[in-house]
Amino acid sequence: QVQVVESGGGLVQPGGSLRLSCAASRTVFNGNTMGWYRQAPGKQRELVARISYTSVTNYADFAKGRFTISRDNAKNMVFLQMNSLQPEDTAVYYCNRVIAPPPNYWGQGTQVTVSS
């Protein structure tokens, strides 16, 4: 069953910006800390940013100062504004609950490609 749908990825030049959107099911979203993850080819999936239900945020070091995570609890949505994108940001970006152990289900993700 589909519980998260990511969108907003695409091809952007270095220094450019993208805004990713995630529509989550009520069961996934409500009361939970949500996050954006990314996975590049040959690399492990890594947590980019997280946001609690009350919008307390935390970022990976590589995302600090460049990315902003936000959420709309009324719409069961979470967003990631990405600025100053660099080629090393190229990856598939996923939205999911932030929980240990990691979630078992992952959506299709949205591809972000940063290239000249």
C-alpha positions as CSV (number, residue, x, y, z in Angstrom):
1,Q,0.0,0.0,0.0
2,V,1.1,3.5,-0.8
3,Q,1.8,5.5,2.4
4,V,4.1,8.3,1.2
5,V,4.4,10.0,-2.1
6,E,7.4,12.2,-2.8
7,S,7.6,14.8,-5.6
8,G,9.4,17.9,-6.7
9,G,12.7,16.5,-7.8
10,G,14.4,17.2,-11.1
11,L,17.5,18.4,-12.8
12,V,19.0,21.6,-11.5
13,Q,22.3,23.4,-12.1
14,P,24.9,23.8,-9.3
15,G,23.8,26.6,-7.0
16,G,20.2,26.1,-7.9
17,S,17.2,25.3,-5.7
18,L,14.4,22.7,-5.5
19,R,11.5,22.3,-3.2
20,L,10.5,18.7,-2.4
21,S,7.0,17.7,-1.2
22,C,5.9,14.6,0.6
23,A,2.3,13.6,1.0
24,A,2.0,11.0,3.8
25,S,-0.9,8.9,5.0
26,R,-2.5,9.8,8.2
27,T,-1.2,6.7,10.0
28,V,2.4,7.5,9.0
29,F,2.2,11.3,9.6
30,N,0.2,11.9,12.7
31,G,2.1,12.4,15.9
32,N,5.4,11.3,14.3
33,T,8.7,12.8,13.6
34,M,9.1,12.9,9.9
35,G,12.3,13.2,7.8
36,W,13.9,13.4,4.4
37,Y,16.4,10.8,3.5
38,R,18.6,10.4,0.4
39,Q,20.4,7.6,-1.3
40,A,23.0,8.0,-4.0
41,P,24.1,5.1,-6.2
42,G,26.5,2.9,-4.3
43,K,25.9,4.6,-1.0
44,Q,23.8,4.0,2.1
45,R,20.6,5.8,2.7
46,E,21.2,8.8,5.0
47,L,19.0,11.1,6.9
48,V,19.0,14.6,5.6
49,A,16.7,16.4,8.0
50,R,14.0,15.6,10.5
51,I,11.1,17.5,11.9
52,S,9.0,16.7,15.0
53,Y,5.2,17.0,15.1
54,T,5.7,20.4,16.8
55,S,8.3,21.4,14.2
56,V,11.5,21.0,16.1
57,T,14.1,20.4,13.4
58,N,17.4,18.8,13.1
59,Y,19.8,18.6,10.1
60,A,22.7,16.5,8.9
61,D,25.9,18.5,8.8
62,F,25.9,18.7,5.0
63,A,22.4,20.1,5.0
64,K,22.8,22.9,7.6
65,G,22.4,26.3,6.2
66,R,21.3,25.1,2.8
67,F,18.2,22.9,3.4
68,T,15.0,23.7,5.3
69,I,12.5,21.1,6.4
70,S,8.9,22.0,7.3
71,R,5.5,20.4,7.7
72,D,1.9,21.1,7.5
73,N,0.1,18.9,9.9
74,A,-3.4,19.8,8.6
75,K,-2.4,18.4,5.2
76,N,-0.2,15.5,6.3
77,M,2.6,17.0,4.3
78,V,6.3,17.6,4.8
79,F,8.6,19.7,2.6
80,L,12.3,20.2,2.0
81,Q,13.6,23.4,0.5
82,M,17.0,22.8,-0.9
83,N,19.2,25.8,-1.8
84,S,22.8,26.0,-3.1
85,L,22.6,22.5,-4.5
86,Q,25.8,20.8,-5.5
87,P,26.6,17.7,-7.5
88,E,27.1,15.7,-4.4
89,D,23.5,16.3,-3.5
90,T,22.5,14.1,-6.4
91,A,20.4,11.3,-5.0
92,V,17.0,9.8,-4.7
93,Y,15.2,11.6,-1.9
94,Y,12.7,9.8,0.3
95,C,10.3,10.9,2.9
96,N,9.4,8.7,5.9
97,R,9.0,8.5,9.6
98,V,12.2,8.9,11.6
99,I,12.3,5.9,13.9
100,A,14.7,3.3,15.1
101,P,15.0,0.8,13.7
102,P,14.4,2.5,10.3
103,P,11.1,2.0,8.5
104,N,10.5,-1.1,6.5
105,Y,8.5,0.6,3.8
106,W,9.9,3.2,1.4
107,G,8.1,5.0,-1.3
108,Q,9.4,5.6,-4.8
109,G,11.3,8.7,-3.9
110,T,12.0,11.6,-6.1
111,Q,15.2,12.0,-8.1
112,V,17.4,15.1,-7.6
113,T,20.1,15.6,-10.1
114,V,22.5,18.5,-9.8
115,S,24.6,18.9,-13.0
116,S,25.9,21.5,-15.3
